[in-house]
Amino acid sequence: MFKDLRQRDYDERLKSLNLWTLEERRNRQYLIEVFKMYKGFTRLSIDELFERDTNIKGTRGHTLRLKKKQSVMDVRRYFFSQRVVNRWNSLEQETVDVGSINSFKGWLDKITKTRMGFYGFCMVRKTLGLMEMGPPVRSR
């Protein structure tokens, strides 16, 4: 069964085994961690890492939005507290209102099936023919 997978590249293996890429799995876990912080399932409070957005206008998004802090240094842009904000704010109200972690995971799975590229840009970049993922890597 796995002998024929050895000759395939990474993307083909993932597709044949029905698995997500590492980037997609990471991004999903980031959202789950923020959910745990909001609901008090961890010792770390949401206010220790994030600033809540109290200036919510209109009907877009949900009421648990986070404010993205301005980052002057390039290093700060890649902190957990910066990476997850846009993706968290793009969730719908019914997704963040659930009471348990398993329910939240179920809603995330539904979003994944309806929104292409929600967790990562792998599929979008692949269809555009772009091979690089993430910030450019500097050679030493």
Summary of the structure (lengths in Angstrom):
residues: 140
radius of gyration: 17.4
end to end distance: 40.3
largest distance: 55.6
contacts: 296
relative contact order: 0.13
helix: 51%
strand: 3%
